Amino acid sequence: MNSRTSNGPTPEPREAAPTLSVRGLTKVYGPRATMLRRNAHRLTAVDAVDLDIAPGTTLGLVGESGAGKSTVGRLVLRLIEPDAGKIDLLGTDIAGLSRGELRRMRAKATMIFQDPYTSLDPRMPIKDSVVEPLLVHGGHSRSERYEKALAMVRRVGLGDAHMERFPYEMSGGQLQRVAIARALITDPSFIVCDEPVAALDVSTQAQVINLLNDLQQERGISYLFISHDLRLVRLIADEVAVMRHGKLLEKGDAVRVFEEPEHEYTRELLAAIPGRSPRSRRFGGLAGCDGETGTADLRQEVA
Amino acid sequence: MTAHESVGTKERRRRRSRVLRRLLRNRAAVVSMAVLAVLGLVAIFADLLAPDDPNKVALVLRLTPPSAEHWLGTDALGRDVLSRVLVATRVDLLASLQAVGIALVVGVPLGIVAGYWGGIGDSLLSRVIDALMMLPPLILAVVVVAILGPGLSNAMLAIAIVIIPSFYRVVRASTQTASSELYIESARASGCTSWRILWRHILPAVAPPLLVQASFSASVVIVAEASLSFLGLGARAPQATWGLMLKEASSNLTTSSYLIYPPAIMVAITILALSLLGDGLRDALGRQTTDGR
């Protein structure tokens, strides 16, 4: 297993070897055109996307629903197979990995999902869910595993009693902490966070974001933080990439993108963030916005 | 460590008791469980309970109606009907377990694999299963017995083949539902092997509907055994099964109608208990364990 400090075959060596480097990532859904089926309906969910994430940093991937953000998140971990493109994860080209190698890679690069109510097995007590990644990657005795799990559960702010609970006995915020503990227990270098707080209420959102921030500083983890909520991205991201209809419209330093957005769509997204005071909020009213953007803006307002 | 382990067993007991409590609140289910427990005990201790040797022929006593000596009378060969019906309980329940067991062992892995991986294997397998389901069940069983030869074990194998499709379908459908759950993707993202995902995450999700299906199928098997034995394709002559007893009773029906009741009532009680237990299980397991909330 390559660690991210070792120099993998990176196509464009910038600074340190990036945790994640993606070139021309493409995913097309729908049937391929064949002799019998000529004009098959195909959807390009992800269209030639390039991304880089440096060690210990966070890339915020933003865009409206259906922009292909989550698909990118799953593609870079090869949870779904890309149709084209090159993915270098922790210095390894993951296209060439066998199933076993890919499975072992998951100890170092994993994912946190949007809905904590459904991302944990409802039939497993919390301790078994947290321990599971350690168990499948081996190398620890049973008592070591549970000790590590307990330490991890405490680290994410839960108590010993939670270890014995079942998911239906816990709140969304607690469950997302469990999901974080589960993801972190194998000490990964890279985590895809797919809308990790979208299912939580606003007061818990900040707590979970802060936890992710703290853990990043402690452990030097890189995040691919997927969200439609620009306010959250502003809190956590070092760099921002904006997606729409499967294409990457703009990427760059988070401060720069928020202060001087280059792309018209980024400006629209930013304008759609609700203001601090209800009086400064406005619906629609964007110069040259089409109907579709109008609904996206409304969604932003509601969220 | 020991402290929170004891908490753990308590929590687990609490969760399991939720299903049990719902099952116990269902009076029909409780009664059927009691009936099945009694039937099970009868099956185990049949030899001790039987007042007489079930195969002892006494032609002098043939077709005597119920009396103090032979509570349920004697059959055409003078054998004690009570002893035979008790011993038949064991044979029938074991045969039923055998058929359901075979169907589980074959149907569950096929259903899980087809439901989880899908693709061409699933399509092919599902076509074969559909074809199997299109054939009338009894005719199919008769054909299988004709190929394998008569006998109780072969009859049970035939019935197993008949009920495999229902197991396959139940398992495949619930596997498909479970596979699309986020926690399965989460398990993959954590690096679980497919084997572990199927064994630790899919199978527990499939278990509740499977349990219901198994208890319904067991009642189907009891009836099927009776039908096949009645047709002379199941158990053979000296052996005591309910189906065979019905067959023998039917030839003396006009003179000794009392012979038909013991096996008929046993079959009726058993299938009623199994179906009601199936209903109770279905209600008790309900959304609660599949959803977990």
Boltz contact constraints between the chains, C-beta under 6 A:
constraints:
  - contact:
      token1: [A, 79]
      token2: [B, 189]
      max_distance: 6.0
  - contact:
      token1: [A, 103]
      token2: [B, 191]
      max_distance: 6.0
  - contact:
      token1: [A, 106]
      token2: [B, 191]
      max_distance: 6.0
  - contact:
      token1: [A, 107]
      token2: [B, 191]
      max_distance: 6.0
  - contact:
      token1: [A, 110]
      token2: [B, 189]
      max_distance: 6.0
  - contact:
      token1: [A, 111]
      token2: [B, 189]
      max_distance: 6.0
  - contact:
      token1: [A, 113]
      token2: [B, 182]
      max_distance: 6.0
  - contact:
      token1: [A, 113]
      token2: [B, 186]
      max_distance: 6.0
  - contact:
      token1: [A, 118]
      token2: [B, 182]
      max_distance: 6.0
  - contact:
      token1: [A, 119]
      token2: [B, 182]
      max_distance: 6.0
  - contact:
      token1: [A, 119]
      token2: [B, 183]
      max_distance: 6.0
  - contact:
      token1: [A, 119]
      token2: [B, 186]
      max_distance: 6.0
  - contact:
      token1: [A, 120]
      token2: [B, 183]
      max_distance: 6.0
  - contact:
      token1: [A, 121]
      token2: [B, 183]
      max_distance: 6.0
  - contact:
      token1: [A, 121]
      token2: [B, 201]
      max_distance: 6.0
  - contact:
      token1: [A, 122]
      token2: [B, 292]
      max_distance: 6.0
  - contact:
      token1: [A, 123]
      token2: [B, 204]
      max_distance: 6.0
  - contact:
      token1: [A, 133]
      token2: [B, 190]
      max_distance: 6.0
  - contact:
      token1: [A, 136]
      token2: [B, 191]
      max_distance: 6.0
  - contact:
      token1: [A, 136]
      token2: [B, 192]
      max_distance: 6.0
  - contact:
      token1: [A, 137]
      token2: [B, 191]
      max_distance: 6.0
  - contact:
      token1: [A, 160]
      token2: [B, 4]
      max_distance: 6.0
  - contact:
      token1: [A, 164]
      token2: [B, 7]
      max_distance: 6.0
  - contact:
      token1: [A, 164]
      token2: [B, 8]
      max_distance: 6.0
  - contact:
      token1: [A, 164]
      token2: [B, 11]
      max_distance: 6.0
  - contact:
      token1: [A, 167]
      token2: [B, 292]
      max_distance: 6.0
  - contact:
      token1: [A, 168]
      token2: [B, 292]
      max_distance: 6.0
  - contact:
      token1: [A, 168]
      token2: [B, 293]
      max_distance: 6.0
